[in-house]
């Protein structure tokens, strides 16, 4: 993953956003079952910023790589599903980065 390319930044961001989403599986029970809300605030804030960045950079890459509506929609919907961004990275972003690097 090359951070100097827009698709490389998207791939890294997709992984970080996916991790932050999955961390809710740990922090939500801490908040509601153990009455420890602080980790959920931190994860929630990080996830919110990563989500917004993910959407923005997805849209940027959709324009740069001329993704059709279906691919762009799938990339955006992936952020709403657990493990979705990991699958989008493997199925959409990695192949796009391989094509971009060979040119």
PESULHU-V531341 format. One record per residue. N is the residue number from 1. RES is the residue in one small letter. SS is DSSP state (2 for helix, 1 for strand, 0 for the rest). Layout:
N|RES|SS  N|RES|SS
//
This chain:
1|x|0  2|x|0  3|x|0  4|x|0  5|x|0  6|x|2  7|x|2  8|x|2  9|x|2  10|x|2  11|x|2  12|x|2  13|x|2  14|x|2  15|x|2  16|x|2  17|x|2  18|x|2  19|x|2  20|x|2  21|x|2  22|x|2  23|x|2  24|x|2  25|x|2  26|x|2  27|x|2  28|x|2  29|x|2  30|x|2  31|x|2  32|x|2  33|x|0  34|x|0  35|x|0  36|x|0  37|x|0  38|x|2  39|x|2  40|x|2  41|x|2  42|x|2  43|x|2  44|x|2  45|x|2  46|x|2  47|x|2  48|x|2  49|x|2  50|x|2  51|x|2  52|x|2  53|x|2  54|x|2  55|x|2  56|x|2  57|x|2  58|x|2  59|x|2  60|x|2  61|x|2  62|x|2  63|x|2  64|x|2  65|x|0  66|x|0  67|x|0  68|x|0  69|x|2  70|x|2  71|x|2  72|x|2  73|x|2  74|x|2  75|x|2  76|x|2  77|x|2  78|x|2  79|x|2  80|x|2  81|x|0  82|x|0  83|x|0  84|x|2  85|x|2  86|x|2  87|x|2  88|x|2  89|x|2  90|x|2  91|x|2  92|x|2  93|x|2  94|x|2  95|x|2  96|x|2  97|x|2  98|x|2  99|x|2  100|x|2  101|x|2  102|x|2  103|x|0
//
